[in-house]
Amino acid sequence: MLTRLRSRRHEKTWQPRFLILAALVAGAAWTLGAGTRQPEPPPFAVTHGPSLQLPTSTSVTVVWHTNRPAVSRVEYGPSDRLGMTATSSEHGLLPNHRTSHAVRLTGLTPGTAYHYRVVSREFVGYEKQHIVKYGETVLGGPFSFTTFDERKSACSFALVSDIHENAKRLDAMLARLDWRALAFVVFDGDMVNDFMNLDQPFTGFVDAAVARFARATPFVYVRGNHDVRGRFARQLADYFPTRDGRAYYSFNHGPAHFIVLDSGEDKVDTHEYYNGLVAFEPYRREQARWLAEDLRSEAARRARYRLVFSHIPPYGGDTFAIQDVRNTWEQPANQGRVDLWLCGHVHRYMRFDPSPSKNRYQLVLGAPDTLMRVDVTPQKLAVTTTRETGEILDTVVVRPR
């Protein structure tokens, strides 16, 4: 009995202390949890783009990025009512794991204005075997563009190269252009420095291009040697899709046939810098065979002019890549009657006028601080190169053969 009384007295004195201690521990835990509580995620959004790429007279690719994976589509049409929808499926499956979205619009009418908007629906994940969870849907647009047209008697475009992520310089040069007169812009390689960070294309030049023109005027992307270097080089197509899996292709607009070539790296494939991870020498030979075939095509032969874009030039130095580009591509270019070849890479403006025993085409090399405007008319190709300051550096005129 006495023991029980002692127990009760102990119980009466210990219980309040326990409750106080428990309250203190709970309060401390709540305070600690509040201090380490994760912030709310940002709203689902389109973070970059859209931009127009890979243009032709009957097609164009719309590219944009979201901050989380989404299922996406493009709504488009010849009026602001839109009315048509395009998606990008992979073997019948719509991608639900990507934050990069590329949808190709096909079957378009040449020389026609189209309106479009991008639509992305956040894909949260699978709840059960056949049940998935979606988040918010976001829209971008409407915007508009006009398809290319071979029937046009003239066209104009601009070209920059070797920007190396100097977005401020790029924007200053783009600000001087009259966008009403330009059909497209060529980014002729080395727009980034060794692709080591996923944001580099955005901060380096894409966001500046979208802000200035790329939602309505397409750009043509030519891969440079620095663009194909780095940890994320193999994800380059997430930003700049290819045509049928190839980074080299051709298209027609106005009186010209345009050819995009991928010159690759600037050293021998076995150089220690590449750690056994490249095979650009056979890749350039593959393109040489394609180039010869393309220049024999009906599309090339019916054009008044044939123009080539590549980052590494066939002249302008004695490096391995320049020699390999010349040895591999010059013969089909000469035989196929290329009129004008535009390049970058050497970081200084250069021109090589046609030579009967060497380049039968006009070769012009841009620099990081130059902008070219090319006007294509039935009478001539006129290449006007200006400095970043707006000063006219040179004008080259090419007459039709």
Buried (B, 14 or more C-beta within 10 A) or exposed (E): EEEEEEEEEEEEEEEEEEEEEEEEEEEEEEEEEEEEEEEEEEEBBBBBBBBBBBBBBBBBBBBBBBBBBBBBBBBBBBEEEBEBEBBBEEEEEEBBEBBBBBBBBEEBEBBEEBBBBBBBBBBBEEEEEEEEEEBEEBEBBBBBBBBBBBEBEBBBBBBBBBBBBBBEBBBBBBEEBEEEEBBBBBBBBBBBBBBEBBEBBBBBBBBBBBEBBBBBBBBBBBBBBBBBBBEBBEEBEBBBBBBEEEBBBBBBBBBBBBBBBBBBBBBBBEEEEBEEEBEBBEBBBBBBEBBBEBBEEEBBEEBBBBBBBBBBBBBBBEBBBBEBBBEBBBEBBBEBBBBBBBBBBBBBBBBBEBEEEBBBBBBBBBBBBBBBBBBBBEEBBBBBBBBBEEEEBBEBEBEEE
